[in-house]
């Protein structure tokens, strides 16, 4: 089969690799149909690493996937041949201390699609996953929904971890796919007011179309001053979704005393810097969001019931053989890209 692999910094090739085989009774063989390009994929593409996770070439990335079941192990009961499914990229052991306390997303033995040292990514024609990572799509849903459910589940998980959102004032710093994945469930769960920043005007237009209270390009306006005019008490919760130092600093200034900062963005540096004085005096709560936990099924249910519509997130489409073009587009934030989708 064909697989798209990283071969160096900003280098990618399509190669022939052996077809994957079902080895365990609970395995599912999946024909890939859609793969969304994620910011973490771009980190591996442009720097070869995320923190301590370093790529050894060649390596296939990709973890936002949807596909069709083509073969199942004899013990599989949750999906059947022909099902269109969303692929949960996490493969926990289900037996360590983290799994046993309901935290499979921080499993001690976690394997995650497209994560160096753990598992190859899903930018291949076929992959094999355990049944526990396969979630059938409702007949009313399309394959795009399956791929989008992965980033959306991160947003749903982050929102559920924050302070109760009903009547809350919310800031979203960075309105890429993760920022939008936060906005949609936050709005659905009753946030009173929402403030969005991004440096790409096309993304701000998408935010405006979602009916937020205020959008701002921080390169052109003083975000903190403007929000203070509109929300004198400042914000209950801020979601940092871009992994930028200046966004973290803005977040501390934007939060009211007792506010909560949800850190979702993946920085390319090793250490955040913050004002100990401001954070201490305001008694800010910091919560790091690590992917998602028990949120994929609720997200698919919300999508099925049209609690929110994420289709506007997909702004560009590429065939499998044009994957490198998709990565270059997202890397350069070109043409107002929000989410690039690979179609097999």
N, C-alpha and C positions, 0 to 999 in steps of 0.2 A: 504494500500500500504506500501511498504518498504521505509524507510528513513534512511540515514546514518547521525548520529548526534555526535557532540562533547559531551563527558560526563565528561571531566576533562582535565587537562594539559596532552597533548599527549595521550589522551584516546578517543576512538571512538567506537561506537556500531551501528549495524543495528537494527532498531526497527520497529514495526508496528504502523502506524498512520492512522487516517481517510483519505479517499480519498478526495482531494480538489474538490470543486464544483464551477461551474459558478454562481456568485451572481449578476453580473452587465451585462447589455446588451452589453457592450464593452469588456467583458472578453473572454479570449482564454484559453482552457484547452490543455495542452501540454504534450505529452509523451516524457520524456527526453531520449536522445540518446547518447549525448556526454557532458562531463563536464571536462574542463581543470583545473588542480590544479594551483592556483595562489599563489604568494608570500604572499599576504595579508591573504589568507586562512591559510597559515602556521603560520603567526603571531598569529592568533586566536588559532591555534592548540598548539603552543609552549608556549604562554604567556597568553592566554585568553583575550587579548585585543589589540586594536590599539589606543593609546592615551586615549581619554575619552570614547571610545566605548568598553564596557566590556561585555563579554559573560555571559549569565545566562543559566546554563545547565539544560536539554539537548538542544542543538542548532545545526541545520543543516547549514553548510556553503556552499560555492560554488556559483559562479556567472558567470563563463565563459561557457555558455551553448548553445546547439543546440538540437532541437527536432522535433517531428512531431505533427501537429495539429490534435486533435481527437474530439474536440467539440468547437463550437463558440457561443457567445451571438448573439441575434437576430439583433443587430445593427452593427455587425462586417462586414466590407466590404474589408478590406486590405488583409486578409488571408482567406483560405478556408480549410475545412477538407481534410487531406492528405498532405498538404503542409509541406515540410521540411523548418524549419526556424532557423534563428539566433535569440537568445534572448538578447535583450538589458536589462541589469540588473537594470537600473535606472527607477524609476516610479515617475516622478515629478507631482506636483499638477497642473501645467500649469496656475496658477492664482495668484501667489505671485509676489513681485517686481522683484525677480531674474528671474523667468520664463518670465515675461513681457518684460524684457530687453534682452532676448535671452540667458540667463544663466540657463537653466533647470538643469545643473549638480550641481549647488549650490542652488537649490530650497530650500526654507525655510522649506518645508514640505516633503522633499525627502524621499522616501522609496527605498532601494537598496537591492537587493538579497544578503543574507548572511551577512547582517550588523546588529549587535546587536541593538535591540530597534527599528528596521525599518521593516525588512522582513526576513522570513526564506530563507535559501539558496536553490539552485536547485539540491542538492544531494539527490533527491527523485525520485521515479518512475514517478510521475506526478506533475506538478505545474500549477497554474493559473496566467496568466499575462494579463495586459491590452493590447488591440490591438496596442497601440502606442509603445509597447516594442517588437513587433513581426515583423521580417523582412524576407520575403520569400527568399530562396536561388535560384539562377538561376539553371536551369536544368544541366548546365555544372559543377556545384559545388558539393562538397561532405559535409557530416555533419561535418567533421573536420574543414572545412572552417568557418562554422557557429560559432563553439566554439572559433576558433582562431581570429575571427573578433573583439572580445572584447578587448584583449590586443593590437592587431594591431591598433585599433581605437585610443587607448591612444597614441601610437607612431605617428600616422598621425596627431592627434590634437597637440601634442607637437612640431612636425616639423613645422606645419603651423603657430604656434605661435612664432617660433624663427625668427631670421633675415632671409631675403630672401636667400635660400640655394643655388641658382645657383651660382656656382663658389666659394662657401664658404668652408672653412676648418673646419672640424667637429671632435669633440672628443666624444666618448661614453664610460663612465666609469661604468663598470658592464655589461657583455654581457649575462645576463639571457634572459628570454622571453621578458621583456620590452626593454632591450638593442637591441635585434634583431628586435623588433617592431618599434624601432626608425631607425635602420640602413636601413631597406628595403625601407621605404618611403623617407628617406633622400637621399639615392642613386638614387631612381627613380626621385626625384625632382631636381637632378643636382648638388649635392655636389661635389666640386672639389677634395677634399681629405678627407679621413676618418681614424681616429685613435681609436683603440678599446683596452680596458683593461679588464681583468678578472683574477681571481685567479684559475680558473679551466681550465686546458689545453685543455680538450675536447671541451669546449665552444670556446676557441680561434681557434681551428681547423675549427669550423663551420664559424667563422668570416673570417678566411683566404679563405675559399671556396667561400665567397661572394666578394672577390677581394678588400678588404680594403688595405690601404697603409701600415699600420703597426699595429701589435697586440703585446700586452705586458702583462706579468704577473707581477704586481707591487711588488710581493714578491721576484722577481728575477732580476728585472731591475729598473733603475731610469727612470720612465716614463717621467718626465718633461725634463730631460737632453736629452733623446733620441728624443722626439718630437722637441725640440729646434734645434737639428741637422738637422732634416728633414724639419722643418717648422720654419725658423728663426724669422718670425714675429709673431709666435704662432697662436692660433686658434680663429676663429670667434665666434663659439658657442660650448659649452660643455654640454652634457646631463648627469646628475648624475642619474644613474639608479639602484643603489644598496643600497642607504640609509646608507652609511658609512661615518663617520667623515673624515677619511683620504682621501676619494674620493673627498669630498668637498674642502679640502685643495689643493689637486692636481688640481682640476678644476680652482681655483683662479690663480694658477701659470701657468696653461696651456693657459689661455685666454689672448688675446692681449688687449690693451687699447680699451675701448668701446665694448668689447666682451659681450656675453650674456650667462648666466648660467641658464639652464633649470633643475629644481630640481624635479625629478619624483620619485626617490626611497623613500620608506617608512622606516624611521629609527625606531629602537626600543627604542630610548631615546627621551627625551622631548625637548632638546635645541641643535641647531647647534652652533658650535663655528667657528669663522672665523677671519682672520686678517683684522681689520678695515682699517689699513694703506694700505695694498695691494688693497683691494676692492675699497677704496675711490680713491686712486691715479690712478687706472686703469679705474675708473668710470664703474665698472661692473654692468650690469643689472641682477637682480635676478628675475626669474619667477617660481613660484610654479605651477606645473601641477596637477590639480585635476581631475583625471579620464579623461573623454573625453566629448566634447561638439559638437553636430551636426557632428560627424565624422564617425559614424557607417555606414551609407548609402554610403558615399564616399569610405569608406574602402572596403565594399562589392563590389562596382563597380570596384575598382582597382583590387581586387582579381579576379572578373569575367573576366576582360579584360587582366589578366595576366601581370599587371604592375609590380608585384612582386610575388614570390612564397614562401609562408611561411611554406610549408609542412615539411621542414627540421627541423622546430622548435620542432615537436613532436618526442621525442626520446624514450619514454616508454609508454606502454599501459597496462591498468589494467581493469579487470572486476569490476562491481559495488561492489561485495562482498569483493574485495581486495583493497578497497579505502584506508584503513589504511596503507597498504603496500606502496601505492603511496605517501601518506603524509610523511611517514617515509623516503622514498627515497629522496623526495624533501627537507625535513628538514635537512638531512645529506649531501646534495649535492653529493649523491653517484652515482657511475657508470656513471659519465659524464652527468647526467640528465640535459636536458634543459626544456622540457615541458612534464609532465606526463598527459596522457589523460585517463579519465574514460570512458569506453564503457558499455552501458546498454544492 
